[in-house]
Amino acid sequence: NIGNPKEITIKQFAQEIVKLTGTRQKLVYRPLPSDDPMQRQPDITLAKKLLGWQPVVDRAEGMRRTYAYFKGLTKAELNEKEHFSFEKYAR
């Protein structure tokens, strides 16, 4: 997992999910574990250099695709442990 170099807060991420899914779920705030990192902003420079890799799908589009994928699954499929087939949602 390489991650996205554009950092956002967990609150912002949760708000994006609520908006995307159309839920009326309220955000619940809990104390962070003492060892929880305060920042999560990966440096993808090495991946770019060694692998020639860089993101081609932004976070919002990735979230839309992921939500569409899981929304299209049956309850039985949702209970499976692994989900790898995103091909039908490719651009």
N, C-alpha and C positions, 0 to 999 in steps of 0.2 A: 504494500500500500504506500504510494508515494504522497498523495495528498494534493491539496490546492494551496499555492503560495499566497493567495489573497485571504488574509485572516479576517474572520468575522467573529462576533461573540456567540456564545451558545444561545443567548436570548434572541439575537438576530436570526440565527439558524432555526430556532424553534418557531419564531414568528413566520418565517418563510414556509415552514412545513404546515402550520395552521392555515395560512393563506392558500397554499397549493391544494390542500386536501378539502378545504371548505368546512372544516370542523369548527365547532363552537367550543372546543376544548380550551380550558383556561390553563395558563402556564403556572406551574407550581415551582416555587423557589425553595431549594434545600441547601444546607451548608455544604461546601465542597470538602472532600476528603483532604486531610492535611498534606498528602503527597501529590495532590492534583496539580499538574502544570498550569501556570497562569496564562501561558501563551502556547498556541498551537499553529505555528506558521512554518511549514516545511520548506527547506531550501532544495529546490529541484535542479540546481546548477549541475551537480554531478550526474544526474540522470540525463540531462541534456547533453553533457559532454561525452559520457561513456556510451550511452544508448541512442543518442540522437532523438530522445523523447521529449515531447512537450505536450501539454494539454491541448486537446482539440475541441473538447466539449466543456463549456463553462458550468459552474456549479448549478445555476438555475435550470439549465437545460438538462443536466444530468439528473437533477431531482425530478423534473417532469417525466423523463424517460423511466426512471426507477419507479415512480408512483404509478405510471401507466402500466408498467410490467406487473407489479404486485396487485394492482386493482383488477387486472385481467385474469388472475388465477382463481381457481375454485378453492373452497375451504380445504379440501384434501390436499391440493397442491401447496397451499400456504403452510400446511403442517410438515411438508417435506423439509429436509435439512439443507439441501443445496439448490440454488437457483442460478443457472448460468446462461440461459438462452435469452439474450437481449436483441438478437438479430432483427426481429420484426419491428423494433423501434429505432433502428438505425436511420440516419437521414437519407 
